[in-house]
Amino acid sequence: MTATAPDRIRILVVDDHPVVRAGMVALLGEVDGFDVVGEAGNGAEALALAPRLDPDIVLMDLRMPVMDGAEATARLRDQPGAPQVLVLTTYDTDADIVRAVEAGARGYLLKDTAPTALAEAIRRAAAGETVLAPPVAAKLAERLRAPAPVELTPRELDVLQAVARGLSNAEVGRELFIGEATVKTHLLRIFAKLEVTDRTGAVTAAYKAGILNL
């Protein structure tokens, strides 16, 4: 069940650009029911201010000096009575989005969001709803639909390449200067990552996934 936003929403604005930050403070200060209780120039400042200011919402930029928005978000969300964090940034790369969401951000908006849409997003986030800009929502949905890429360690790749050349476990061990038992351990991990049960299946799956090239 969704919570209800407070009658007056206390907001902490965090952005390393003074002009942008001042513009946000002025804009939000004109919205009925909003109280801008403070501003910070980086994540570390936000962490220091939040316990004293007790905001309902932290409007958080991502790429900042000293401490970035994702790390600050994670630390804020670990605190008792943590405020909701709404990311407001110019960046919509997959890596930025995932880091912010995994850190516990309630929403992710872009700085070209219209003022009325931003105000509504703040109200929804304060009520515990997830708020995502359409391009961000689309990227997250695509990421969920796409299978996660298989990542082998450099040593696992060495072992798999040797196996693909037809070497036995003992031969792989001699070539890589590791014990045969270690080769078997690497192979078991490779099998698990590629979701196969034998050497042939691992090599075939690796070619299909582009991990090995013909």
C-alpha atoms as one frame of an Amber mdcrd trajectory, in Angstrom:
protein
   0.000   0.000   0.000   1.393   3.418  -0.980   2.089   5.854   1.832   0.714
   9.385   1.864   3.011  12.309   1.216   3.317  14.794   4.096   1.259  17.974
   3.882   4.478  19.945   3.560   7.396  18.226   1.859  10.851  19.095   3.152
  13.445  19.070   0.344  17.238  19.037   0.348  18.720  20.023  -3.038  22.105
  18.481  -3.903  23.986  19.655  -7.008  27.591  20.700  -7.562  26.703  23.513
  -9.972  25.800  26.632  -7.923  23.680  28.210 -10.657  21.687  25.023 -11.253
  21.277  24.514  -7.520  20.097  28.088  -7.004  17.614  27.706  -9.841  16.198
  24.516  -8.309  15.918  26.129  -4.888  14.088  29.133  -6.359  11.797  26.970
  -8.504  10.805  24.559  -5.747  10.443  27.337  -3.206   7.534  28.699  -5.260
   5.596  25.396  -5.195   2.748  25.198  -2.696   3.464  22.592  -0.035   7.237
  22.480  -0.621   9.840  23.667   1.877  13.412  23.745   0.627  15.236  23.198
   3.911  18.799  23.153   2.592  21.234  22.729  -0.255  24.521  20.891  -0.734
  27.271  20.881  -3.336  28.173  17.198  -3.123  27.162  13.916  -1.554  29.353
  14.341   1.519  27.705  17.670   2.339  24.293  16.064   1.864  25.162  13.295
   4.333  26.268  15.860   6.898  23.152  18.006   6.484  20.432  15.368   6.236
  20.309  14.255   9.907  19.999  17.880  11.056  17.576  19.095   8.383  15.402
  15.937   8.343  14.245  16.244   4.696  11.474  14.091   3.252  13.107  14.199
  -0.187  16.714  14.605  -1.264  16.895  15.846  -4.846  20.219  14.316  -5.837
  22.560  15.007  -8.738  24.774  12.071  -9.740  28.210  13.141 -10.914  29.724
  15.361  -8.238  33.159  15.814  -6.647  34.096  14.490  -3.185  31.226  11.984
  -3.132  28.948  11.186  -6.057  25.187  10.874  -5.907  24.993   7.080  -6.038
  27.309   6.599  -3.061  25.555   9.347  -1.116  22.200   7.745  -1.892  23.323
   4.368  -0.582  24.652   5.913   2.616  21.554   8.028   3.142  19.266   5.037
   2.679  21.206   3.158   5.380  20.408   5.801   7.971  17.464   5.453  10.412
  14.410   7.339   9.162  16.103   7.768   5.791  14.647  10.321   3.364  13.549
   9.296  -0.100  16.115  10.127  -2.794  15.046  11.402  -6.180  17.896  11.543
  -8.693  17.859  14.548 -11.019  20.664  14.429 -13.557  21.622  15.066 -17.170
  22.923  11.491 -17.573  20.824   8.526 -18.668  23.505   5.905 -19.329  22.787
   2.342 -18.253  25.611   2.354 -15.721  24.405   5.549 -14.036  20.819   4.322
 -13.894  21.702   0.943 -12.442  24.032   2.413  -9.818  21.374   4.868  -8.655
  18.586   2.290  -8.522  20.776  -0.257  -6.740  21.767   2.436  -4.242  18.114
   2.845  -3.295  16.950   5.900  -5.239  13.159   6.199  -5.283  13.205   7.837
  -8.694  15.393   8.926 -11.586  14.592  12.035 -13.599  16.462  14.058 -16.195
  17.146  17.769 -15.899  15.012  18.545 -18.928  11.933  17.458 -16.927   9.220
  20.138 -16.968   8.767  21.998 -13.650   5.204  20.722 -13.200   6.326  17.140
 -13.846   9.210  17.558 -11.393   6.870  18.834  -8.679   4.516  15.898  -9.223
   7.430  13.463  -9.152   8.578  14.894  -5.809   5.083  14.441  -4.358   4.917
  10.856  -5.610   8.394  10.004  -4.352   7.544  11.491  -0.948   4.556   9.128
  -0.885   6.851   6.174  -1.548   6.110   5.725  -5.256   8.806   4.933  -7.806
   9.204   7.685 -10.381  11.206   7.200 -13.574  11.664   9.431 -16.601  10.299
   7.628 -19.707  13.764   7.122 -21.299  15.051   5.702 -18.014  12.078   3.378
 -17.606  12.589   2.136 -21.167  16.279   1.406 -20.563  15.544  -0.471 -17.341
  12.850  -2.524 -19.063  15.230  -3.377 -21.914  17.921  -4.371 -19.442  15.496
  -6.688 -17.657  14.439  -8.281 -20.944  17.998  -8.823 -22.171  19.943 -11.713
 -20.660  22.872 -10.635 -18.521  26.165 -11.043 -20.392  28.357 -13.890 -19.204
  31.629 -12.614 -17.775  34.571 -14.955 -17.366  37.670 -14.053 -15.418  40.914
 -13.769 -17.415  42.080 -17.132 -16.027  38.742 -18.817 -16.829  39.040 -17.490
 -20.368  42.581 -18.888 -20.624  41.317 -22.304 -19.532  38.372 -22.228 -21.913
  40.528 -21.198 -24.863  42.882 -24.091 -24.138  39.966 -26.522 -23.867  38.630
 -25.215 -27.189  41.966 -26.191 -28.755  41.384 -29.755 -27.596  43.776 -29.852
 -24.649  43.101 -32.223 -21.754  42.914 -30.936 -18.185  46.470 -32.080 -17.546
  47.709 -30.345 -20.717  45.847 -27.157 -19.802  47.468 -27.239 -16.370  50.956
 -27.634 -17.819  50.412 -24.829 -20.322  49.079 -22.410 -17.724  51.377 -23.566
 -14.908  48.491 -24.522 -12.627  47.482 -27.832 -11.073  44.993 -30.153 -12.723
  42.656 -29.758  -9.737  42.700 -25.988 -10.295  41.825 -26.520 -13.953  38.829
 -28.616 -12.890  37.728 -25.885 -10.461  37.893 -23.263 -13.211  35.910 -25.534
 -15.530  33.173 -26.049 -12.950  32.835 -22.290 -12.582  32.747 -21.886 -16.354
  30.058 -24.567 -16.648  27.956 -22.770 -14.020  28.279 -19.382 -15.711  27.458
 -20.777 -19.151  24.742 -23.078 -17.760  26.230 -26.214 -19.315  27.392 -29.549
 -17.932  30.456 -30.494 -19.983  33.459 -29.203 -21.902  31.829 -29.481 -25.337
  28.782 -27.572 -24.159  30.985 -24.874 -22.646  32.940 -24.338 -25.859  29.757
 -24.298 -27.969  28.016 -21.859 -25.634  31.090 -19.608 -25.522  31.191 -19.368
 -29.332  27.483 -18.544 -29.453  27.880 -15.862 -26.795  30.878 -14.329 -28.573
  33.200 -15.120 -25.670  35.323 -17.215 -28.035  35.846 -16.232 -31.650  36.149
 -18.635 -34.556
